[in-house]
């Protein structure tokens, strides 16, 4: 009897009714709109405060792939004994050169060859499009006297180090290789379109010059060493091999000195860009408005179901 009189246990439904949910959002529509408008206004201010960034690019064709596979297979062992590294078939200088282009050591040499690079990299406040002048941050760099003024905490100094410059430079430099054509695209992003174009042109010239100088220096050292070996041996076969290797090194020097575009041939040179690549101000404003709307919805729901303030 007692069991028959017992009432069934109540079933609690924790699911939120969609009609109730829409009602809560409709009731809080003013709050959602206000938060969305505020977020959009903030996004507009942020977008307008961001400087224009321009990107200049150059398209290059690698021409410095190592050949000499036959010479390496014929005299590879002899060259090893002489302390000379002959190019082998399939060895590609392009990849090594592009990695070096993005290294701290290359940037150090790049700054030494072009002293204007460091302040243009680390101290620019804005670019005046009317006068085409860079305006530097007075608290960081005195452009008139070429003096660094920034306050730095040890071990850093007033003048930015190569490590600091490399971190900033890596964010501006882009290097891409087309897997199908093998063409290489080098790009620089900067507040000044003229600086971007100038740097890309310098980079192409400098990487060609650096690799050319390295090959010439290595070839000259190899020739000097081979001549010593020829004078110290009386074996005709060894002398013949050394002479052929000397001839190959001489050809390398002649080719390097006669070819300004030693490693990369310019297909499409860098030009001064007319249009900015970023920021995408319209996109920033739209995303800001959407984010504001989402925050407004979250606040209304939290206030209703978590804080119970409705």
C-alpha positions as CSV (number, residue, x, y, z in Angstrom):
1,X,0.0,0.0,0.0
2,X,2.8,2.4,0.9
3,X,4.5,1.7,-2.4
4,X,1.3,2.5,-4.3
5,X,0.9,5.9,-2.6
6,X,4.5,7.0,-3.3
7,X,4.8,9.8,-5.8
8,X,7.3,9.4,-8.7
9,X,10.7,11.1,-8.2
10,X,10.7,14.5,-9.9
11,X,12.8,14.7,-13.1
12,X,14.9,17.9,-13.3
13,X,15.6,19.2,-16.8
14,X,18.8,21.2,-16.9
15,X,18.6,21.9,-20.6
16,X,18.0,25.6,-21.5
17,X,14.9,26.1,-23.5
18,X,15.7,27.8,-26.8
19,X,12.6,30.0,-26.6
20,X,13.8,31.2,-23.2
21,X,17.3,31.7,-24.5
22,X,16.2,33.9,-27.4
23,X,14.0,35.8,-24.9
24,X,17.0,36.4,-22.7
25,X,19.1,37.7,-25.7
26,X,16.2,39.8,-26.9
27,X,15.8,41.4,-23.5
28,X,19.5,42.1,-23.4
29,X,19.8,43.4,-27.0
30,X,20.7,46.9,-25.9
31,X,23.6,45.6,-23.9
32,X,24.8,43.5,-26.8
33,X,24.5,46.5,-29.2
34,X,26.4,48.8,-26.8
35,X,29.2,46.3,-26.3
36,X,29.4,45.7,-30.1
37,X,29.5,49.4,-30.9
38,X,32.2,50.0,-28.3
39,X,34.3,47.1,-29.6
40,X,33.9,48.4,-33.2
41,X,35.0,51.9,-32.1
42,X,38.1,50.4,-30.4
43,X,38.9,48.4,-33.5
44,X,38.6,51.5,-35.7
45,X,41.0,53.4,-33.4
46,X,43.4,50.5,-33.5
47,X,43.2,50.2,-37.3
48,X,43.8,53.9,-37.8
49,X,46.8,53.9,-35.4
50,X,48.6,51.1,-37.3
51,X,51.1,52.3,-39.9
52,X,51.0,51.3,-43.5
53,X,53.4,48.5,-44.4
54,X,54.7,48.1,-48.0
55,X,56.2,45.1,-49.5
56,X,58.7,44.9,-52.4
57,X,59.7,41.7,-54.0
58,X,62.2,40.4,-56.6
59,X,61.9,37.1,-58.5
60,X,65.2,35.3,-59.1
61,X,66.3,32.3,-61.1
62,X,69.1,30.2,-59.5
63,X,72.1,29.9,-61.8
64,X,74.8,28.7,-59.4
65,X,74.1,25.0,-59.2
66,X,77.3,23.1,-58.8
67,X,78.3,20.9,-61.7
68,X,81.7,19.2,-61.9
69,X,80.4,15.7,-61.2
70,X,82.8,14.1,-63.6
71,X,85.8,15.8,-62.1
72,X,84.7,14.9,-58.6
73,X,84.3,11.2,-59.5
74,X,87.6,11.1,-61.3
75,X,89.8,13.0,-58.8
76,X,87.7,12.9,-55.7
77,X,90.1,10.8,-53.7
78,X,93.1,12.8,-54.9
79,X,91.4,16.1,-54.0
80,X,90.6,14.8,-50.5
81,X,94.3,14.0,-50.0
82,X,95.1,17.5,-51.1
83,X,92.6,19.0,-48.8
84,X,90.3,20.3,-51.6
85,X,86.5,19.9,-51.8
86,X,85.4,19.4,-55.4
87,X,81.7,19.9,-56.2
88,X,79.7,16.8,-56.7
89,X,76.7,16.2,-58.9
90,X,73.5,17.3,-57.3
91,X,75.0,19.7,-54.9
92,X,73.0,22.9,-54.9
93,X,74.4,26.2,-53.7
94,X,71.1,27.8,-53.9
95,X,69.7,26.3,-50.7
96,X,72.8,27.1,-48.7
97,X,72.9,30.6,-50.0
98,X,69.2,31.2,-49.1
99,X,69.9,29.9,-45.6
100,X,72.9,32.2,-45.3
101,X,70.8,35.1,-46.5
102,X,68.5,34.6,-43.4
103,X,71.4,34.2,-41.0
104,X,72.8,36.6,-38.3
105,X,76.2,36.5,-40.0
106,X,74.8,37.7,-43.3
107,X,72.8,40.5,-41.6
108,X,76.0,41.6,-39.7
109,X,77.8,41.9,-43.0
110,X,74.8,43.5,-44.6
111,X,74.7,46.2,-41.9
112,X,78.5,46.8,-42.3
113,X,78.1,47.3,-46.0
114,X,75.1,49.5,-45.6
115,X,75.2,51.5,-42.4
116,X,71.8,53.1,-43.0
117,X,70.1,49.7,-42.6
118,X,70.3,49.5,-38.8
119,X,68.5,52.8,-38.0
120,X,66.0,52.1,-40.8
121,X,65.4,48.7,-39.2
122,X,65.3,49.6,-35.5
123,X,64.5,53.3,-35.0
124,X,61.9,54.3,-37.6
125,X,58.8,56.0,-36.1
126,X,56.9,56.7,-39.4
127,X,57.3,57.5,-43.1
128,X,56.3,60.8,-44.5
129,X,54.8,60.0,-47.9
130,X,54.7,63.7,-48.9
131,X,58.4,64.3,-48.5
132,X,59.5,60.7,-48.8
133,X,61.4,61.0,-45.5
134,X,61.8,58.6,-42.6
135,X,61.0,60.1,-39.2
136,X,63.0,58.4,-36.5
137,X,62.1,58.0,-32.8
138,X,64.0,60.8,-31.1
139,X,64.2,58.8,-27.9
140,X,65.9,55.9,-29.7
141,X,68.1,57.5,-32.4
142,X,69.5,60.9,-33.2
143,X,69.5,60.9,-37.0
144,X,71.3,64.3,-37.3
145,X,74.3,63.2,-35.2
146,X,74.0,59.4,-36.0
147,X,73.9,58.6,-32.3
148,X,71.8,55.9,-30.5
149,X,70.0,57.3,-27.5
150,X,67.8,54.4,-26.3
151,X,67.9,53.2,-22.7
152,X,68.9,49.6,-22.6
153,X,69.3,47.1,-19.8
154,X,72.7,45.3,-19.7
155,X,74.0,43.3,-21.5
156,X,72.3,45.2,-24.2
157,X,73.6,48.6,-25.3
158,X,72.1,51.8,-26.7
159,X,73.0,50.6,-30.2
160,X,71.0,47.4,-31.0
161,X,73.0,44.2,-31.3
162,X,73.0,41.9,-34.3
163,X,70.8,39.5,-32.4
164,X,68.2,42.2,-31.8
165,X,68.4,43.4,-35.4
166,X,68.1,39.9,-36.7
167,X,64.9,39.3,-34.8
168,X,63.4,42.4,-36.3
169,X,64.8,41.7,-39.7
170,X,63.4,38.2,-39.8
171,X,59.9,39.6,-39.4
172,X,60.4,41.8,-42.5
173,X,62.2,39.3,-44.7
174,X,60.4,36.7,-46.7
175,X,62.1,34.0,-48.9
176,X,60.0,31.5,-50.9
177,X,61.0,28.9,-53.5
178,X,58.6,27.7,-56.1
179,X,58.9,23.9,-56.1
180,X,57.8,23.5,-59.7
181,X,59.9,26.3,-61.4
182,X,62.7,26.6,-58.9
183,X,62.3,30.4,-58.9
184,X,63.1,32.3,-55.7
185,X,61.1,35.2,-54.4
186,X,62.8,37.6,-51.9
187,X,60.6,40.2,-50.3
188,X,61.0,43.0,-47.7
189,X,58.2,44.7,-45.7
190,X,58.8,48.2,-44.4
191,X,56.9,51.4,-43.6
192,X,58.7,53.1,-46.5
193,X,58.1,51.5,-49.9
194,X,61.4,53.1,-51.1
195,X,63.3,51.4,-48.3
196,X,61.7,48.1,-49.0
197,X,62.7,48.3,-52.7
198,X,66.2,49.4,-51.8
199,X,66.8,46.6,-49.4
200,X,65.6,43.9,-51.8
201,X,68.0,45.2,-54.5
202,X,70.8,45.3,-52.0
203,X,70.1,41.8,-50.8
204,X,70.2,40.4,-54.3
205,X,73.4,42.1,-55.1
206,X,75.0,41.2,-51.7
207,X,74.2,37.5,-51.7
208,X,75.6,37.2,-55.2
209,X,78.7,39.1,-54.2
210,X,79.2,37.1,-51.0
211,X,79.0,33.7,-52.7
212,X,81.1,34.9,-55.5
213,X,83.8,36.2,-53.2
214,X,83.7,32.9,-51.2
215,X,84.2,30.8,-54.3
216,X,87.0,33.0,-55.6
217,X,88.8,32.9,-52.2
218,X,88.4,29.1,-51.9
219,X,89.6,28.6,-55.5
220,X,92.6,30.8,-55.0
221,X,93.6,28.9,-51.9
222,X,93.1,25.6,-53.7
223,X,95.3,26.7,-56.6
224,X,98.1,27.8,-54.2
225,X,98.0,24.5,-52.4
226,X,97.9,22.4,-55.6
227,X,100.9,24.2,-56.9
228,X,102.8,23.3,-53.8
229,X,101.8,19.7,-54.2
230,X,102.9,19.7,-57.8
231,X,106.4,20.9,-56.8
232,X,106.6,18.2,-54.1
233,X,105.7,15.2,-56.2
234,X,107.4,13.6,-59.2
235,X,104.6,11.2,-60.1
236,X,103.3,12.2,-63.5
237,X,99.8,10.9,-62.9
238,X,99.5,12.9,-59.7
239,X,100.8,16.0,-61.5
240,X,98.3,15.6,-64.3
241,X,95.5,15.3,-61.9
242,X,96.6,18.4,-59.9
243,X,96.9,20.4,-63.2
244,X,93.4,19.5,-64.2
245,X,92.1,20.5,-60.8
246,X,93.9,23.8,-61.1
247,X,92.3,24.4,-64.5
248,X,88.9,23.8,-62.9
249,X,89.6,26.3,-60.1
250,X,90.8,28.8,-62.6
251,X,87.6,28.4,-64.6
252,X,85.7,29.0,-61.3
253,X,87.5,32.3,-60.7
254,X,87.0,33.5,-64.3
255,X,83.3,32.7,-64.2
256,X,82.9,34.4,-60.9
257,X,84.7,37.6,-61.9
258,X,82.9,37.8,-65.2
259,X,79.4,37.2,-63.9
260,X,77.9,39.8,-61.6
261,X,74.7,37.7,-61.2
262,X,76.8,34.8,-60.1
263,X,74.3,32.8,-58.1
264,X,70.9,34.4,-58.8
265,X,69.7,36.0,-62.1
266,X,67.1,38.6,-61.6
267,X,63.9,37.8,-63.6
268,X,61.7,40.5,-62.1
269,X,63.5,43.2,-60.2
270,X,62.2,44.9,-57.1
271,X,60.0,48.0,-57.6
272,X,58.7,50.6,-55.3
273,X,55.2,49.3,-54.3
274,X,52.3,51.7,-54.8
275,X,49.9,49.9,-52.5
276,X,50.3,48.7,-48.9
277,X,50.0,45.1,-47.9
278,X,48.8,45.7,-44.4
279,X,47.1,46.5,-42.2
280,X,43.8,45.2,-43.5
281,X,41.8,47.9,-41.7
282,X,38.4,46.9,-43.0
283,X,39.0,43.4,-41.8
284,X,40.1,44.6,-38.4
285,X,37.0,46.6,-37.9
286,X,34.7,43.8,-39.0
287,X,36.4,41.3,-36.7
288,X,36.3,43.9,-33.9
289,X,32.6,44.3,-34.3
290,X,32.0,40.5,-34.4
291,X,34.1,40.0,-31.3
292,X,32.2,42.8,-29.5
293,X,28.9,41.2,-30.4
294,X,30.1,37.8,-29.1
295,X,31.3,39.4,-25.9
296,X,27.9,41.1,-25.5
297,X,26.0,37.8,-25.9
298,X,28.3,36.1,-23.4
299,X,27.8,38.9,-20.9
300,X,24.0,38.8,-21.2
301,X,24.0,35.0,-20.8
302,X,26.4,35.0,-17.8
303,X,24.4,37.7,-16.2
304,X,21.2,35.7,-16.6
305,X,22.3,32.2,-15.8
306,X,25.4,32.6,-13.7
307,X,24.9,35.8,-11.8
308,X,21.1,35.7,-11.8
309,X,20.8,39.4,-12.3
310,X,17.9,39.6,-14.7
